[in-house]
Amino acid sequence: MNMVDIILKKREGEKLSPQEIQHFINGYTKGDIPDYQASALLMAIYFQGMDKEETYQLTKAMKESGDVVDLSAISGIKVDKHSTGGVGDKTTLVVGPLAAACGVPVAKMSGRGLGFTGGTVDKMESIPGFRTTLEEEEFMELVNRVGLSVIGQTAHIAPADKKLYALRDVTATVDNLSLITASIMSKKLASGSDAIVLDVKCGNGAFMENLEEAVELAKGMVDIGNADGKKTIAVITDMNQPLGHAVGNSNEVIEAIETLKGKGPVDITQLALTLSGIMIYAGGHAETMEEGMEKAKEALHSGRALEKLASFIEGQGGDPAVVEDYSLFPQPTTYQKVLAQESGYVTEIQARSIGLASQHSGAGREKKEDPIDLSAGIILRKKVGDVVAKGDVLAEVSGRDSLKVRLAAEEAAKAFTIGPAAPELGPIIIRIID
Ligand code: URA
């Protein structure tokens, strides 16, 4: 098989065979196919697209490029949750304990933050002592004992995606439905859970800015998950402003704890109850999604989910006292307020700009190997729809580097739009696709 013929075929809009897709993925993962040929094929796919069957074969080949985790030592139906990436998205830290408190084993592999989106692994590491690298047996033992464990994704899971994602990032080929589907689903299918709940973000802080594309992405991923024998359900959710008020690492974990105490922002609470309710249903602990959501509510209001969070933190070597004492988190030393320049209503908060401002305050990294300031980030004091008077605090930026914090505050200020009329607010849960 010849790579030039494969590129030519796709360039002319023809369908690739499973063997051709496999040849590309295997050869590229091993280093036999150079970046320039892989880039040309990615661009041909970008313009000509792939049909359902090709996308499935691409996902399968990428999944099989590395280890497929065997979670059979964990009893029960294991349910995974994945978000397509957002700003202020700390839902895993709320959803994991809620689902686990209702009997769903959650064995989750998460990523680090890159660019404007954060990563659960970084957030968890702001808890003193918390380990995100565990041996396989320890990981499974923890899920069996506590019901929940979250570790960093190893390099052996879908290595083809790791290489291809880096290439897509520098060849303007990220935002293609088939490529996003294969990238996300290859990792999820290799991670070993029996069922998958997907949070597909839609809006100005997401890959999918409009609903039609988000629905198409969600349907494609659900079809592939189900075709692979995993019950897969997608929820399309709003990402037109950051989720909740906190964006960063320590501050997001604190907001997740507050949510589990029943004192969290409405958007995160609703989203977490919906996602965990669907996980409870997918895990066979409720007859319907609605019943799953009722069970999740009970776990929240009774405090059982908060107790589960503390056990999970302790199980991974972290100090569970953080749940009551937030001074144990890394503390910022410098603060900057963002003030409203006029009176009116907050009509827009560009999620992507807030994500970038948080990254630049020290909370995120430009390159994979950059260190991060776990104390840094942004607290939004106003959200879309709030009334503001000139001089009101819109947001507070904090961290340990005063120059970074000042520059980040200037960037954060540009994310807000204030207008004379109250904006229409859409729901956080847009659609469920199963
Ligand atoms: N998240 C992924 O893992 N891959 C993509 O292509 C987009 C979002």
Boltz pocket constraint, residues with backbone or C-beta under 6 A from the ligand:
constraints:
  - pocket:
      binder: B
      contacts: [[A, 83], [A, 84], [A, 85], [A, 165], [A, 174], [A, 179], [A, 180], [A, 181], [A, 183], [A, 184], [A, 207]]
      max_distance: 6.0
